[in-house]
Amino acid sequence: MEKPNATEDNVTLTKNTPLSDILNITHACKCNSCSTGCKYGSGFLVEEDIAKIANFLGVTEKALKENFLEEVRKFNTKRFRPKILRNGKQYGKCIFFDESIGCKIHEVKPLECKISMGCKPYGEQLSLWFMLNYFVNANDAESMREYATYLKVGGKTLKE
């Protein structure tokens, strides 16, 4: 990965960029650009996030999954994300988002939320990095078939 310069315009991520490098160029931002995603959806959890969020909320992992999370399948991989309060629409705000204070679990927010930087020129690369590392499974033929279809219809990706 090319390290960011003073203007952060030269960041280039690959699928193989280590998580430690990703975390070095991101922070859990509360700006309006970064909060937009919270108003229209939610980010995905990695396995370690479940225990952290449950502990933070003072609930069991089972209660967290039943009351606050929804399971989603993407590229034949299932992951949890915070429930989306849709109010009859296809989109809605994250169950943990409050208009006045922002993210109610900011200190332990899901990894995808933590690294999503809508205010940075490399924000899209971060989203693609997460997708490639946590959804696309090279050892699962169906995952690869779905990913190939995604690319065929114009989906974006990163270099290896």
Secondary structure, 3 states (H helix, E strand, C coil): CECCCCCCCCCECECCCCHHHHHHCCCCCCCHHHHHHHHCCCCCCCHHHHHHHHHHHCCCHHHHHHHCEEEEEECCEEEEEECEECCCCCCCEECCEECCCEECCHHHCCHHHHHCCCCCCCHHHHHHHHHHHHCCCCCCHHHHHHHHHHHHCCCCCCEC
